[in-house]
């Protein structure tokens, strides 16, 4: 007999009440446990790779830093798009008495992961470039003696990512600290900082599309 929609309803109700699914609910209701479980599943996939493909330290090292680079980039760009596609457009619709919760609770936490996601992305990207031997040629946009079209494209992505990282750490974050009251500022200064942070965040959103195109195309089209 096929699984029916009512079976799904029963499953969800049992899950919510922990009836028969307590262990899984205990994992999913705690973020730390959820993340640890995710890494455990990734470790199982590594064991599967090791068992079927053998192990090459050099190859796995490059893959590992590419994996970290992607994880960091997902965190960074995901939050960038959250700010620009969700939070900023929604702020005018939020009642004034509820807005302090955004500034005092949600924004500081999101900005923490946002800026450190950016830092981790650029560090792992530089390490990856060194390990693959294209870092200098990419920085030179493929114009070095051994540069290629692929180096040019990934170099464009690297430079766009570097500009975006600098915007986060040297423009967006300092201005957001004034907006959130972490640094003393007048009402006029806070308003000016909010606009500056928004404009540079929008700039990063604009740059994110060609940056991702350059990075992905360098790996798949060249």
Secondary structure, 3 states (H helix, E strand, C coil): CCCCHHHHHHHHHHHHCCCCCHHHHHHHCCHHHHHHHHHHHHHHHHHHHHHHHCCCHHHHHHHHHHHHHHHHHHHHHHHHHHHHHHHHHHHCCCCHHHHHHHHHHHHHHHHHHHHHHHHHHHHHHHHHHHHHCCHHHHHCCCCCCCCCHHHHHHHHHHHHHHHHHHHHHHHHHHHHHHHCCCCCCCHHHHHHHHHHHHHHHHHHHHHHHHHHHHHHHHHHCC
